[in-house]
């Protein structure tokens, strides 16, 4: 509850607090630029530094809360990073390739080729189950799910631009996006009900972006409503 981290991306600085945010000190500073960072717990963390002009993206790793950092790995390009614990993690690197590590990022192996996906954020709940917000060249941005460690991805919500997702302790996945968009998705089945007894309706009203937009003579509009009713679009 007292230890936290944040970055000043364009200053190349990662800050650490040990008193719940009242004071912050540099945990690492390169003076250039940090694209992203991730901490699996209070001491094990990783930060991604892009090249200044030419060269590789560098992953720096710490196992003691930022006191010492080591040059962990180099890639041509890195899109996203997520660690399940202090050892197991994933990155999207080298343009749409999903890599996995089981030794804290010292070694990386190809887990899957993502093909047409352009990832923005990863979130894994186990070595097999994970979530991703991404766009693709066959559909608009959306929320996707994998049950095989990232080899295949299926859409949960399509045609929406999400910026961040967060999974809470109740297995509720929240997503926020452009124009005040907020989504809520329950990631696990807690009970099996007779379909005749429940209407399985969504809990919130949501109107998604039409696709394609702009359109000529035809467009598709996806929506969800929390009760059975007549729907009229004006």
C-alpha positions as CSV (number, residue, x, y, z in Angstrom):
1,X,0.0,0.0,0.0
2,X,3.0,2.3,0.4
3,X,5.3,1.4,-2.5
4,X,4.5,2.7,-6.0
5,X,6.1,3.7,-9.3
6,X,5.4,6.1,-12.1
7,X,7.3,7.4,-15.1
8,X,8.0,10.8,-16.7
9,X,8.2,9.3,-20.2
10,X,9.7,12.2,-22.1
11,X,12.3,12.8,-19.4
12,X,13.4,9.2,-19.2
13,X,12.8,9.0,-15.5
14,X,11.1,6.3,-13.3
15,X,10.0,7.5,-9.9
16,X,9.4,5.5,-6.7
17,X,7.5,6.3,-3.6
18,X,7.7,4.4,-0.3
19,X,5.2,6.5,1.7
20,X,2.0,6.1,-0.4
21,X,2.9,9.0,-2.8
22,X,3.8,11.8,-0.4
23,X,7.4,11.8,-1.7
24,X,8.9,10.5,-4.9
25,X,12.6,9.8,-5.8
26,X,14.3,8.6,-8.9
27,X,14.5,4.8,-9.3
28,X,16.2,5.1,-12.7
29,X,17.0,8.0,-15.0
30,X,18.5,7.9,-18.5
31,X,17.6,11.5,-19.5
32,X,16.1,10.4,-22.8
33,X,12.7,8.6,-23.1
34,X,10.8,5.6,-21.6
35,X,8.0,4.1,-23.6
36,X,6.5,1.8,-20.9
37,X,7.2,0.0,-17.6
38,X,5.8,-2.8,-15.5
39,X,6.2,-3.9,-11.9
40,X,5.1,-7.5,-10.9
41,X,5.4,-6.6,-7.2
42,X,7.1,-4.0,-5.0
43,X,10.7,-4.9,-6.1
44,X,10.6,-6.7,-9.5
45,X,10.2,-4.3,-12.4
46,X,11.0,-3.6,-16.0
47,X,11.3,-0.4,-18.1
48,X,11.5,0.0,-21.9
49,X,13.7,2.5,-23.5
50,X,13.5,3.2,-27.3
51,X,16.6,4.1,-29.3
52,X,17.6,7.7,-29.6
53,X,17.8,7.6,-33.4
54,X,18.7,4.1,-34.6
55,X,19.2,0.9,-32.8
56,X,17.2,-1.5,-30.6
57,X,14.7,-1.0,-27.9
58,X,16.2,-1.9,-24.5
59,X,14.5,-3.6,-21.5
60,X,16.1,-2.8,-18.2
61,X,15.3,-5.0,-15.2
62,X,15.5,-4.6,-11.5
63,X,14.9,-7.1,-8.7
64,X,15.5,-4.8,-5.7
65,X,13.0,-2.0,-6.2
66,X,15.1,0.1,-8.6
67,X,18.4,0.2,-6.7
68,X,20.2,-1.7,-9.4
69,X,19.2,-2.1,-13.0
70,X,20.5,-4.5,-15.6
71,X,20.4,-4.5,-19.4
72,X,18.0,-7.4,-19.8
73,X,17.1,-7.7,-23.6
74,X,17.2,-5.9,-26.9
75,X,14.5,-5.9,-29.6
76,X,13.8,-4.0,-32.9
77,X,10.5,-2.7,-31.5
78,X,8.3,-3.2,-28.4
79,X,4.6,-2.6,-28.2
80,X,3.5,-3.9,-24.8
81,X,4.7,-5.7,-21.7
82,X,3.0,-7.7,-18.9
83,X,4.4,-9.9,-16.2
84,X,2.3,-12.5,-14.3
85,X,4.8,-12.7,-11.5
86,X,8.5,-12.1,-11.0
87,X,9.5,-14.7,-13.6
88,X,6.8,-15.2,-16.2
89,X,6.0,-12.4,-18.6
90,X,5.2,-11.4,-22.2
91,X,6.1,-8.6,-24.6
92,X,5.0,-7.8,-28.1
93,X,8.1,-7.0,-30.0
94,X,9.7,-7.0,-33.5
95,X,6.4,-5.9,-35.0
96,X,3.5,-8.2,-33.9
97,X,5.4,-11.1,-32.4
98,X,4.4,-12.2,-28.9
99,X,7.4,-13.3,-26.8
100,X,7.3,-15.1,-23.4
101,X,9.9,-15.4,-20.7
102,X,10.1,-17.7,-17.7
103,X,13.3,-16.3,-16.1
104,X,12.4,-12.7,-15.5
105,X,13.3,-11.5,-19.0
106,X,16.8,-12.8,-19.3
107,X,15.7,-15.0,-22.2
108,X,12.7,-14.7,-24.5
109,X,11.0,-17.3,-26.8
110,X,8.5,-16.7,-29.5
111,X,5.0,-17.6,-28.2
112,X,2.9,-16.6,-31.2
113,X,2.9,-14.5,-34.4
114,X,0.0,-12.0,-34.0
115,X,-0.3,-11.3,-37.7
116,X,-2.8,-8.5,-38.3
117,X,-3.1,-7.4,-34.6
118,X,-1.6,-4.1,-33.5
119,X,-1.5,-4.4,-29.7
120,X,-1.8,-1.5,-27.3
121,X,-1.9,-3.4,-23.9
122,X,-1.6,-6.9,-22.6
123,X,-3.1,-8.5,-19.4
124,X,-2.7,-12.1,-18.4
125,X,-4.4,-13.9,-15.5
126,X,-2.5,-17.2,-16.0
127,X,0.0,-18.7,-18.5
128,X,-2.9,-19.7,-20.8
129,X,-5.6,-17.0,-20.3
130,X,-5.0,-13.3,-21.2
131,X,-6.5,-10.2,-22.7
132,X,-5.4,-7.6,-25.2
133,X,-6.6,-4.3,-26.5
134,X,-5.5,-4.0,-30.1
135,X,-6.5,-2.8,-33.6
136,X,-6.1,-4.8,-36.7
137,X,-6.1,-4.5,-40.4
138,X,-9.4,-6.4,-40.7
139,X,-11.4,-4.7,-38.0
140,X,-11.4,-1.7,-35.8
141,X,-9.8,-1.6,-32.4
142,X,-11.3,-3.9,-29.8
143,X,-10.9,-6.2,-26.8
144,X,-9.6,-9.7,-27.4
145,X,-9.1,-12.8,-25.3
146,X,-6.8,-15.9,-25.5
147,X,-7.1,-19.2,-23.8
148,X,-4.0,-20.8,-25.2
149,X,-1.2,-18.5,-24.1
150,X,-1.6,-16.0,-26.9
151,X,-1.5,-18.3,-29.9
152,X,-5.0,-17.4,-30.9
153,X,-7.2,-14.4,-30.0
154,X,-10.9,-14.1,-30.2
155,X,-12.8,-10.8,-30.0
156,X,-14.8,-9.8,-26.9
157,X,-15.8,-6.4,-28.0
158,X,-15.1,-5.1,-31.5
159,X,-15.3,-1.7,-33.1
160,X,-14.2,0.4,-30.1
161,X,-11.1,2.3,-29.3
162,X,-9.9,1.4,-25.9
163,X,-6.8,2.9,-24.3
164,X,-6.4,1.0,-21.0
165,X,-7.8,-2.1,-19.3
166,X,-7.6,-3.2,-15.7
167,X,-8.7,-6.5,-14.1
168,X,-9.7,-6.2,-10.4
169,X,-9.7,-8.9,-7.7
170,X,-13.3,-9.8,-8.5
171,X,-12.4,-10.8,-12.0
172,X,-14.1,-7.8,-13.5
173,X,-12.3,-6.4,-16.5
174,X,-12.7,-2.6,-16.9
175,X,-11.8,-0.7,-20.1
176,X,-11.6,3.0,-20.8
177,X,-11.4,4.6,-24.2
178,X,-12.0,7.7,-26.3
179,X,-15.0,10.1,-25.7
180,X,-15.6,8.9,-22.2
181,X,-16.1,5.2,-23.2
182,X,-16.2,2.8,-20.3
183,X,-16.8,-1.0,-20.5
184,X,-17.2,-3.7,-17.9
185,X,-16.7,-7.4,-18.6
186,X,-16.9,-10.4,-16.2
187,X,-14.1,-12.7,-17.1
188,X,-15.1,-15.9,-15.3
189,X,-18.4,-17.9,-15.1
190,X,-19.5,-18.0,-11.5
191,X,-22.6,-20.1,-12.1
192,X,-24.5,-21.9,-14.8
193,X,-28.1,-20.9,-15.2
194,X,-31.0,-22.3,-17.1
195,X,-31.3,-20.0,-20.2
196,X,-35.1,-20.0,-19.6
197,X,-34.6,-18.5,-16.1
198,X,-32.4,-15.7,-16.9
199,X,-32.3,-13.2,-19.8
200,X,-28.5,-12.9,-19.9
201,X,-28.7,-9.2,-20.7
202,X,-25.8,-6.9,-20.3
203,X,-25.6,-4.8,-17.2
204,X,-24.9,-1.4,-18.9
205,X,-26.1,0.5,-21.9
206,X,-23.4,0.8,-24.5
207,X,-23.5,2.2,-28.0
208,X,-20.4,1.4,-30.1
209,X,-18.9,3.3,-33.0
210,X,-20.6,2.5,-36.3
211,X,-18.5,0.7,-38.8
212,X,-17.5,1.8,-41.4
213,X,-17.5,5.5,-40.6
214,X,-17.9,7.5,-42.8
215,X,-20.3,5.4,-44.8
216,X,-22.2,5.7,-48.0
217,X,-25.4,3.5,-48.1
218,X,-24.8,1.0,-45.3
219,X,-23.2,0.9,-41.8
220,X,-23.3,-1.4,-38.8
221,X,-24.1,-0.1,-35.3
222,X,-23.5,-2.4,-32.3
223,X,-25.3,-1.7,-29.0
224,X,-26.3,-3.4,-25.7
225,X,-29.1,-2.5,-23.3
226,X,-29.8,-3.8,-19.8
227,X,-33.5,-4.7,-20.3
228,X,-35.9,-6.0,-23.0
229,X,-37.4,-3.0,-24.8
230,X,-38.2,-1.5,-28.1
231,X,-35.1,0.2,-29.6
232,X,-35.3,3.2,-32.0
233,X,-32.2,4.8,-33.5
234,X,-32.7,8.4,-34.6
